[in-house]
Amino acid sequence: MRKYPLSLIFVPYYNFMDKKRPTSLKDLAAELRVSISTVSRALKNSSEISKEMREKIKILAKKRNYRPNPFAMSLLKNAPRIIGIIVPDIVTHYYSSIISGINDIAGKNGYSTIITSSYEQYELEKKCLEDLINIRVEGIIACLSQDTTDYSHFEALAEQNIPLVFFDRTCLTDTFSSVITNNVESAQKATEHFLSTGSKRIAFIGGANHLEIVKQRKHGYLQALREHKIPIEKELVFCKKIGYEAGYEGACFLLSLPNPPDAILGMTDSLAFGAMKAIKERKLRIPDDIALIGYTDETHSNYVDPPLTAVTHQTYKMGETACKLLLKQIKGNGKIQQITVPCILSVRGSSIKNTGKPFNFSTNILLCE
């Protein structure tokens, strides 16, 4: 089992073994033989400091390449101006795009961010939360790990009056605001896309059933079958974990059935990519033998063969929305809101069977509520 650090804190890199450490206010003050407060006020152009001394301090600060430390300065003021972020996986384009949206809104409002990763583990998620609280962040934006079934560590935040906003994988919606996608409708529309483009027997591969996001997407898939009078078969639903290996395992199971499916909806791209491997190992053709749709739309969906049709999340917008919600709460607006950011069905080559009917493979369909 791989060992991971309990959290990833993204601050400017600095080698503490290097003697050329960043210059501090204390260093400037010592060199000029003045107080730290004098240096600080001079750099802020305070009229309390003589013009001659202000210029002298500014020249030395430039010479020594002094840069203010926003974390230290905010702690001195007892106003951290820091937002904490908890994601299940730091390396995917999905989460990095959401983080970009958060960072941009935070920066425009004078906030810095600290990013931590739970690596999909409950205990690490708790530690990330504890670390963020200990450094006195003003608020937290979080996405649940898929192992999390006990939410007491988040419930404690309400008692401590620490603002919290969930995104994507959520819980405690009566207590905390959240930003989600239209999970039910998007899964229903993706399933209907299969049916309209030649597929007849559709399977679903999802994650752990305790996750609300899994329940919602599975519900949308089943709703589409019901509305088209297609019998629901439990053996065509495989829900275990989120990840490439789980997608591969699920597809192997489905393809070994006496009457296997001719289409698979994977509730994440990693599940769909795992399914793609299993399909190709059996020398089956995508989409003619097995059509395939993924979720979240990682960048490499465009580069696999065939390109993967995917339910695309507006990830950057989700990050922006989550941060705006959190900032409202930090400023005292305690209203609980659940905001839905619609998905887009990005149609590519993996989902449309050779039915002889023309279809525009560059189609993007906004899946609104």
C-alpha positions as CSV (number, residue, x, y, z in Angstrom):
1,M,0.0,0.0,0.0
2,R,1.3,3.4,-0.9
3,K,2.0,5.9,1.8
4,Y,1.0,9.5,1.3
5,P,1.6,12.7,3.2
6,L,-1.4,13.6,5.3
7,S,-1.9,16.8,3.3
8,L,-0.4,18.8,0.5
9,I,0.0,22.5,1.4
10,F,0.8,24.6,-1.6
11,V,2.9,27.6,-0.5
12,P,5.9,29.0,-2.3
13,Y,8.8,26.5,-2.3
14,Y,11.8,27.3,-0.2
15,N,14.7,25.1,0.7
16,F,15.3,25.4,4.4
17,M,18.8,24.0,4.1
18,D,19.7,26.9,1.8
19,K,21.4,29.7,3.7
20,K,19.9,32.2,1.2
21,R,16.6,32.1,2.9
22,P,14.0,34.8,2.1
23,T,14.7,38.2,3.7
24,S,12.3,39.0,6.6
25,L,11.3,42.3,8.2
26,K,13.4,41.2,11.2
27,D,16.5,41.0,8.9
28,L,15.9,44.5,7.4
29,A,15.3,45.9,10.9
30,A,18.5,44.3,12.2
31,E,20.6,45.6,9.3
32,L,19.3,49.2,9.7
33,R,19.2,49.0,13.5
34,V,15.6,50.1,13.8
35,S,12.5,48.3,15.1
36,I,10.5,45.8,13.0
37,S,7.4,48.1,13.3
38,T,9.4,51.0,11.8
39,V,10.3,48.8,8.8
40,S,6.8,47.6,8.5
41,R,5.3,51.1,8.6
42,A,7.9,52.5,6.2
43,L,7.1,49.9,3.6
44,K,3.4,50.9,3.9
45,N,4.4,54.6,3.3
46,S,3.3,55.6,6.8
47,S,3.7,59.3,7.5
48,E,4.9,58.4,11.0
49,I,8.2,57.5,9.4
50,S,10.4,60.2,7.9
51,K,10.7,60.4,4.2
52,E,14.4,59.8,4.4
53,M,14.0,56.6,6.5
54,R,11.2,55.3,4.2
55,E,13.4,55.7,1.2
56,K,16.4,54.0,3.0
57,I,14.2,51.1,4.0
58,K,12.7,50.7,0.6
59,I,16.1,50.7,-1.1
60,L,17.4,48.0,1.2
61,A,14.2,45.9,0.8
62,K,14.7,46.0,-3.0
63,K,18.4,45.2,-2.7
64,R,17.7,42.2,-0.4
65,N,14.7,41.1,-2.6
66,Y,12.3,41.3,0.3
67,R,8.9,39.9,-0.3
68,P,6.0,40.2,2.2
69,N,4.7,37.0,3.7
70,P,0.9,37.2,3.4
71,F,0.4,34.2,5.8
72,A,2.6,35.7,8.5
73,M,1.1,39.2,8.1
74,S,-2.4,37.9,8.3
75,L,-1.7,35.8,11.4
76,L,-0.2,38.9,13.1
77,K,-3.4,40.8,12.4
78,N,-5.4,37.8,13.7
79,A,-7.2,37.7,10.4
80,P,-5.9,34.7,8.4
81,R,-7.5,35.5,5.0
82,I,-6.9,31.9,4.1
83,I,-9.3,29.4,2.6
84,G,-8.7,25.7,3.0
85,I,-9.6,23.2,0.3
86,I,-10.0,19.4,0.7
87,V,-10.1,17.2,-2.5
88,P,-10.0,13.4,-2.9
89,D,-7.3,13.5,-5.5
90,I,-5.0,16.3,-6.3
91,V,-3.6,15.1,-9.7
92,T,-6.7,14.9,-11.9
93,H,-7.7,17.6,-14.3
94,Y,-11.2,17.5,-12.8
95,Y,-10.1,18.7,-9.3
96,S,-7.3,20.9,-10.6
97,S,-9.9,22.8,-12.7
98,I,-12.2,23.3,-9.8
99,I,-9.3,24.5,-7.6
100,S,-8.4,27.0,-10.4
101,G,-11.9,28.5,-10.1
102,I,-11.6,28.7,-6.3
103,N,-8.1,30.2,-6.4
104,D,-9.1,32.9,-8.9
105,I,-12.1,34.1,-6.9
106,A,-10.2,33.8,-3.6
107,G,-7.3,35.9,-5.0
108,K,-9.6,38.6,-6.3
109,N,-11.0,39.0,-2.8
110,G,-7.6,39.1,-1.0
111,Y,-7.5,35.5,0.1
112,S,-4.8,32.8,-0.2
113,T,-5.7,29.1,-0.4
114,I,-4.2,26.0,1.1
115,I,-4.9,22.7,-0.8
116,T,-5.0,19.3,0.9
117,S,-5.8,15.9,-0.4
118,S,-7.6,13.0,1.4
119,Y,-6.5,10.4,-1.2
120,E,-10.0,9.0,-1.0
121,Q,-9.4,8.0,2.7
122,Y,-11.6,8.9,5.6
123,E,-8.8,9.1,8.2
124,L,-6.7,11.3,6.0
125,E,-9.8,13.5,5.3
126,K,-10.2,14.0,9.1
127,K,-6.5,14.9,9.4
128,C,-6.7,17.4,6.5
129,L,-9.7,19.1,8.3
130,E,-7.8,19.2,11.6
131,D,-4.7,20.7,10.0
132,L,-6.8,23.4,8.3
133,I,-8.6,24.3,11.5
134,N,-5.3,24.4,13.4
135,I,-3.8,27.0,11.0
136,R,-7.0,29.1,11.5
137,V,-8.4,29.2,8.0
138,E,-11.4,31.4,7.7
139,G,-13.5,28.8,5.8
140,I,-13.2,25.4,4.0
141,I,-14.3,24.1,0.7
142,A,-14.5,20.3,0.6
143,C,-15.3,17.2,-1.5
144,L,-15.9,14.0,0.4
145,S,-13.6,11.0,0.1
146,Q,-15.4,7.9,-1.2
147,D,-14.5,6.1,2.0
148,T,-16.4,8.7,4.2
149,T,-19.6,7.5,5.8
150,D,-19.3,9.3,9.2
151,Y,-19.7,13.0,8.9
152,S,-19.2,14.0,12.6
153,H,-15.9,15.8,11.8
154,F,-17.7,18.1,9.5
155,E,-20.6,18.5,11.9
156,A,-18.2,19.9,14.4
157,L,-17.4,22.8,12.1
158,A,-21.0,24.1,12.5
159,E,-20.5,24.2,16.3
160,Q,-17.2,26.1,15.9
161,N,-18.8,28.6,13.4
162,I,-16.3,27.7,10.7
163,P,-17.9,28.3,7.3
164,L,-17.9,25.2,5.0
165,V,-19.1,24.6,1.5
166,F,-19.2,21.2,-0.2
167,F,-18.8,20.5,-3.9
168,D,-19.6,17.4,-6.1
169,R,-19.7,14.8,-3.3
170,T,-21.8,16.3,-0.5
171,C,-23.5,15.6,2.8
172,L,-25.3,17.4,5.6
173,T,-27.2,19.6,3.1
174,D,-29.5,20.9,5.9
175,T,-26.4,22.4,7.6
176,F,-24.0,23.3,4.8
177,S,-24.2,24.9,1.4
178,S,-23.0,22.9,-1.6
179,V,-22.3,23.1,-5.3
180,I,-23.3,20.1,-7.4
181,T,-24.1,19.1,-11.0
182,N,-27.5,18.0,-12.2
183,N,-26.6,14.3,-11.5
184,V,-30.0,12.7,-12.0
185,E,-30.9,14.5,-15.2
186,S,-27.5,14.2,-16.8
187,A,-27.4,10.4,-16.2
188,Q,-30.9,10.1,-17.6
189,K,-30.0,12.1,-20.7
190,A,-26.8,10.1,-21.2
191,T,-28.8,6.9,-21.0
192,E,-31.3,8.3,-23.5
193,H,-28.5,9.2,-25.8
194,F,-27.5,5.5,-25.9
195,L,-31.0,4.5,-26.7
196,S,-31.4,7.1,-29.5
197,T,-28.1,6.1,-31.1
198,G,-28.6,2.3,-31.4
199,S,-27.9,0.8,-28.0
200,K,-30.6,-1.5,-26.5
201,R,-29.1,-3.1,-23.4
202,I,-27.4,-0.6,-21.2
203,A,-25.4,-1.2,-18.0
204,F,-24.2,1.1,-15.3
205,I,-20.9,1.1,-13.4
206,G,-20.8,3.4,-10.3
207,G,-19.0,3.9,-7.0
208,A,-20.0,3.0,-3.5
209,N,-23.7,3.2,-2.9
210,H,-23.5,5.3,0.2
211,L,-22.3,8.3,-1.8
212,E,-25.2,10.7,-2.7
213,I,-23.6,11.3,-6.1
214,V,-23.8,7.6,-6.9
215,K,-27.4,7.3,-5.8
216,Q,-28.4,10.3,-8.0
217,R,-26.6,9.2,-11.2
218,K,-27.9,5.6,-10.8
219,H,-31.4,7.0,-10.3
220,G,-31.1,9.0,-13.5
221,Y,-30.0,5.9,-15.4
222,L,-32.9,3.8,-14.0
223,Q,-35.4,6.6,-14.7
224,A,-34.5,6.6,-18.4
225,L,-35.0,2.9,-18.6
226,R,-38.4,3.1,-16.8
227,E,-39.6,5.9,-19.1
228,H,-38.7,3.9,-22.2
229,K,-40.4,0.8,-20.8
230,I,-37.1,-1.2,-20.6
231,P,-37.0,-3.9,-17.9
232,I,-34.6,-3.1,-15.1
233,E,-32.0,-5.9,-14.5
234,K,-30.0,-5.7,-11.3
235,E,-27.1,-7.7,-12.8
236,L,-26.5,-4.8,-15.2
237,V,-25.7,-2.4,-12.3
238,F,-22.2,-2.7,-10.8
239,C,-21.4,-0.3,-8.0
240,K,-18.3,-0.8,-5.9
241,K,-15.6,1.9,-5.9
242,I,-14.5,4.8,-8.0
243,G,-11.4,4.2,-10.0
244,Y,-9.8,2.7,-13.0
245,E,-9.4,-0.8,-11.5
246,A,-13.0,-0.9,-10.4
247,G,-14.1,0.1,-13.9
248,Y,-12.1,-2.7,-15.4
249,E,-13.5,-5.2,-12.8
250,G,-17.0,-4.0,-13.4
251,A,-16.8,-4.3,-17.2
252,C,-15.2,-7.8,-16.9
253,F,-18.2,-8.9,-14.8
254,L,-20.7,-7.4,-17.2
255,L,-19.1,-8.8,-20.3
256,S,-19.0,-12.3,-18.8
257,L,-22.8,-12.3,-18.3
258,P,-24.7,-14.8,-20.5
259,N,-26.5,-11.8,-22.0
260,P,-24.0,-9.0,-21.8
261,P,-24.8,-5.3,-22.3
262,D,-24.2,-3.5,-25.6
263,A,-23.6,-0.1,-23.8
264,I,-22.0,0.9,-20.5
265,L,-22.5,4.2,-18.6
266,G,-19.5,4.8,-16.3
267,M,-20.3,7.4,-13.6
268,T,-16.7,8.7,-13.8
269,D,-14.1,8.8,-16.6
270,S,-11.7,6.6,-14.6
271,L,-14.5,3.9,-14.5
272,A,-15.1,4.3,-18.2
273,F,-11.4,4.0,-19.0
274,G,-11.2,0.9,-17.0
275,A,-14.2,-0.5,-18.9
276,M,-12.5,0.5,-22.2
277,K,-9.5,-1.7,-21.3
278,A,-11.7,-4.7,-20.6
279,I,-13.7,-4.2,-23.8
280,K,-10.6,-4.0,-25.9
281,E,-9.0,-7.1,-24.2
282,R,-12.0,-9.1,-25.5
283,K,-11.4,-7.8,-29.1
284,L,-14.8,-6.1,-29.0
285,R,-15.4,-2.9,-31.0
286,I,-16.3,0.4,-29.4
287,P,-19.1,1.6,-30.1
288,D,-20.4,-1.1,-32.5
289,D,-20.2,-4.0,-30.0
290,I,-20.2,-1.9,-26.8
291,A,-21.0,1.8,-26.7
292,L,-19.4,3.7,-23.8
293,I,-20.0,7.0,-22.0
294,G,-18.0,8.5,-19.1
295,Y,-18.4,11.3,-16.6
296,T,-16.4,14.5,-15.7
297,D,-14.6,14.5,-19.1
298,E,-10.9,14.4,-18.3
299,T,-8.6,15.9,-20.9
300,H,-7.5,12.5,-22.2
301,S,-11.1,11.7,-23.2
302,N,-10.2,13.3,-26.5
303,Y,-7.1,11.2,-27.1
304,V,-8.2,7.6,-26.4
305,D,-9.4,5.5,-29.4
306,P,-12.2,6.1,-30.0
307,P,-12.6,9.5,-28.3
308,L,-14.8,9.1,-25.2
309,T,-18.3,10.6,-25.1
310,A,-18.6,12.1,-21.7
311,V,-20.9,14.1,-19.4
312,T,-18.7,17.2,-19.1
313,H,-18.7,19.1,-15.8
314,Q,-18.3,22.9,-15.9
315,T,-15.5,22.5,-13.3
316,Y,-14.1,26.0,-13.3
317,K,-17.5,27.4,-12.8
318,M,-18.1,25.0,-10.0
319,G,-15.0,26.2,-8.2
320,E,-15.9,29.9,-8.7
321,T,-19.4,29.2,-7.4
322,A,-18.2,27.3,-4.4
323,C,-15.8,30.1,-3.4
324,K,-18.4,32.8,-3.9
325,L,-20.7,30.9,-1.6
326,L,-18.0,30.5,1.0
327,L,-17.0,34.2,0.9
328,K,-20.7,35.2,1.5
329,Q,-20.7,33.0,4.6
330,I,-17.4,34.4,5.8
331,K,-19.0,37.9,5.6
332,G,-21.9,36.8,7.7
333,N,-24.5,35.5,5.2
334,G,-25.5,32.2,6.9
335,K,-28.2,31.2,4.3
336,I,-27.8,27.6,3.3
337,Q,-27.8,27.2,-0.5
338,Q,-27.6,24.2,-2.8
339,I,-26.5,25.4,-6.3
340,T,-26.6,23.2,-9.4
341,V,-24.1,23.8,-12.2
342,P,-25.5,22.0,-15.4
343,C,-23.4,19.5,-17.2
344,I,-22.8,19.2,-21.0
345,L,-22.9,16.0,-22.9
346,S,-19.9,16.0,-25.2
347,V,-20.7,13.5,-27.9
348,R,-17.7,11.8,-29.5
349,G,-17.0,8.5,-31.2
350,S,-17.5,6.0,-28.3
351,S,-21.3,6.1,-28.0
352,I,-22.9,6.0,-31.4
353,K,-23.4,2.7,-33.1
354,N,-23.2,2.3,-36.9
355,T,-26.9,2.5,-37.5
356,G,-26.6,4.2,-40.9
357,K,-28.1,7.4,-39.5
358,P,-25.9,10.6,-39.8
359,F,-24.9,12.2,-36.5
360,N,-22.7,15.3,-35.7
361,F,-19.8,14.0,-33.6
362,S,-18.9,17.5,-32.4
363,T,-22.2,18.0,-30.7
364,N,-22.2,19.4,-27.2
365,I,-25.6,19.3,-25.5
366,L,-26.3,21.4,-22.4
367,L,-28.1,19.3,-19.9
368,C,-30.1,21.8,-18.0
369,E,-32.6,21.2,-15.2
